[in-house]
Amino acid sequence: MGDDKRVVISIPLETLLSAIQQLPAEVLLLVKEKAEECLRQKAHSLPPVVNDPTGAFWMSELGQMILREADETVSLERVRQILGKLRGSLAEDILQERGER
């Protein structure tokens, strides 16, 4: 089993929140401090978003979806090469490719 002694317990968010709400005020403050520290650490590892110094966008539902769907093998240079071949309106090209025009 190795030296890793971590245990992962999956519980519904509502159950966790209900348990947290029952904690005494001084313990809630500790939980808040730890949660804020965790968010600060994660925000530093997320890609930057203009006018989002805390990384709040990447914590949002949309940001999380983008991170899940992102393909790290696609480079910005490759995207530029592909887009550089397009002439005219990008929207028109996309609609045409979809067969909507």
For each residue, the residues with C-beta under 8 A, 3 or more apart:
1: 4
2:
3:
4: 1
5:
6:
7:
8:
9:
10:
11: 15 16
12: 15 16
13: 16 17
14: 17 18
15: 11 12 18 19
16: 11 12 13 19 20
17: 13 14 20 21
18: 14 15 21 22
19: 15 16 22 23
20: 16 17 23 28 31
21: 17 18
22: 18 19
23: 19 20 27 28 31
24: 27 28
25: 28 29
26: 29 30
27: 23 24 30 31
28: 20 23 24 25 31 32
29: 25 26 32 33
30: 26 27 33 34
31: 20 23 27 28 34 35
32: 28 29 35 36
33: 29 30 36 37
34: 30 31 37 38
35: 31 32 38 39
36: 32 33 39 40
37: 33 34 40 41
38: 34 35 41 42
39: 35 36 42 43 54 55 59
40: 36 37 43 44 54
41: 37 38 44 45
42: 38 39 45 46 55 58 59
43: 39 40 46 54 55 56 58 59
44: 40 41 55
45: 41 42
46: 42 43 55 58 63 67
47: 58
48: 52
49: 52 55 57 58 63
50:
51:
52: 48 49 55 56 57 58
53:
54: 39 40 43
55: 39 42 43 44 46 49 52 58 59
56: 43 52 59 60
57: 49 52 60 62 63
58: 42 43 46 47 49 52 55 63 64 67
59: 39 42 43 55 56 63 64
60: 56 57 63 64
61: 64 65
62: 57 65 66
63: 46 49 57 58 59 60 66 67
64: 58 59 60 61 67 68
65: 61 62 68 69
66: 62 63 69 70
67: 46 58 63 64 70
68: 64 65
69: 65 66
70: 66 67
71: 74
72:
73:
74: 71 78 79
75: 78 79
76: 79 80
77: 80 81
78: 74 75 81 82
79: 74 75 76 82 83
80: 76 77 83 84
81: 77 78 84 85
82: 78 79 85 86
83: 79 80 86 90
84: 80 81
85: 81 82
86: 82 83 90 93
87:
88: 92 93
89: 92 93
90: 83 86 93 94
91: 94 95
92: 88 89 95 96 101
93: 86 88 89 90 96 97
94: 90 91 97 98
95: 91 92 98 100 101
96: 92 93 99 100 101
97: 93 94
98: 94 95
99: 96
100: 95 96
101: 92 95 96
